[in-house]
């Protein structure tokens, strides 16, 4: 399935303004906003957090599958897809993120 196909199966995110990722110290290390070009990543991360309680290794592995064709592109061009790069980093390091949802 493609990324677009996968997005159609995820819950709506219209109620979210953003999602914040927190490291082990509780510091916000990344924010994914609900805006064009980012809303797909927000939908993926929100669904992963809802299912797994955080962005951990299991969530990251599932996320790479959800990003579908974009995952191959991210691997071939590091830095071009920072939200996918972050999932690859979680898998490599074994260190995940807590998630805080910001309502719209």
Long-range contacts (C-beta under 8 A, 24 or more apart in sequence): 1-68, 2-68, 2-69, 3-40, 3-66, 3-67, 3-68, 3-69, 3-70, 5-68, 6-44, 6-65, 6-66, 6-67, 6-68, 7-40, 7-43, 7-44, 10-43, 10-44, 10-46, 10-47, 10-66, 11-43, 11-46, 11-47, 11-50, 13-39, 13-42, 13-43, 13-46, 14-104, 15-103, 15-104, 16-42, 16-46, 16-101, 16-102, 16-103, 16-104, 17-102, 17-103, 17-104, 18-42, 18-101, 18-102, 19-45, 19-46, 19-49, 19-99, 19-100, 19-101, 19-102, 20-99, 20-100, 20-101, 20-102, 21-45, 21-55, 21-86, 21-97, 21-98, 21-99, 22-97, 22-98, 22-99, 22-100, 23-95, 23-97, 23-98, 24-95, 26-98, 28-100, 29-97, 30-82, 30-86, 30-97, 32-83, 34-104, 41-83, 44-83, 45-83, 45-99, 46-99, 46-101, 49-99, 49-101, 54-96, 54-97, 54-98, 54-99, 55-86, 55-87, 55-90, 55-96, 55-97, 55-99, 56-90, 56-96, 57-90, 57-91, 57-94, 57-96, 59-90, 59-96, 60-87, 60-88, 60-90, 60-91, 60-96, 61-87, 61-91, 63-87, 64-88, 64-91
